[in-house]
């Protein structure tokens, strides 16, 4: 089995259960997969990624937010996080099939991410069902996939602006969400906060993978990582993180002190001697 073609096949799947199951199965087969590293990506199908009819997809500003203080509000919140994890499966699969001429380790790294994102989605979906809901019950938005489409032509931009920018925002937001859940004292909220412990721990590794391959690609292209990141962030209007930053998690994911200062204080020019 060749990994990149198979990743595209799974990416095209619209059935949620099938996509999750086949992603997990592909991850278990990592050691035995061949990888067409140097081959150009297969022709891109229409309407990527494959997605179910539900949830209804709305503009980011049109998606309602609810307080986690109520069971209904917690269901909406967990559905939103589950949708992010479902998108993250697609993002990892897309990173595998789309970009050629990368080392075998790159493809296996993103296969690991895809498998873990599928497991995260399953954990959240199972918990959502205990609240009397399922994935698809509430509207959602496609912010992550929109940036994926914008960076489809450029692996450096993809690594810069999806894992180490958009997904890194989850490192900042998760502890705040956990705190609100635990403050309710409700058993289901405490269970949800514990699930987020697992997700946060593994998401640090995912962002670290994005950081690693961004730097690797910059070195190969003889680009200054800091200067080029600032250029990409401006070109694609990438959102800046909302304070407070989870500096401990970001350090573990490979962000430097110079970058953390630049992210926190946008008017501070990062040192060229301290690469991202």
Steps between C-alpha positions, in 0.01 A plus 500: 500500500634847406436757771446819304241358261326326787495821707323675212243221481424534871492880473228468236275289724183681608376246753623598847526149642678368191748787490590460868529121478713504185726773635563296814561187293744684275689622806540143630655400165770771506795261519395305190402790272692601191524873436534662157708785638617651172186450294273794427172501686210320330250724322289689752139383515215748500351606833772406744475397772230236513255610767159390627180694431498610863608712677371802315799722419465871576728802505713515813311805626164326455576202725332545838701470819355370822618504858638169634307570821197311360475148353380645170785747490753224568356296215544791259854559625605136469342477156711796389817334629403169338457682169849646535638150557310364199648778288842418643471143365445648154786747544747225586387277213526794260855576617592139414363472147548856377869570548765299317878488535497475877686247719323182609501634856279792393225271370517274804484800733178619339359149498557491876321833531206373291464192721508700821253755367263217410527370855438849642189535286374161616551587868308824462224343295449222753474757778263715295272200464480468879350850494227390260660646186721390213740652253299698247233619742627859508632738232876537459752699297790411270770742613776241512421356158482848346866558590578152368359604161692828500830319558441207263778619266772548762618248759690769692189715533297195603739407781526862612133590505307184581676292770723768649248785477137390493540172685739659747216728608344191655795475736403839639124446506477150649608580860246784512224268379602236752487753781146603409390138475646408837346806666153360429567195716274290276610141445470524120700824498778345709510202262526737204786690665686170548457415131651838418804410713579219257431715197717789623794270572492351151426830325826636638670226299302588189602865517860389559483300178382809316783704652759239403396468138455875459861556605619207286329642192634848566853363528461306176373813323765720664239719662530678833220335705415814699494740211305257282246423772421869544460529122264200486293615797444837334441359152233255617356718779573230756340572837722587792448296817266635764660556838586345729748279316559152640873566500590170667317296235635715218857457625451123509369524143821670392423872512796712606506790745548739211194369321288501814590865555412583138166319525414670829616849399453537129694824489815324624735393223627143565874445509641356178745303712220301664329303222140390543 
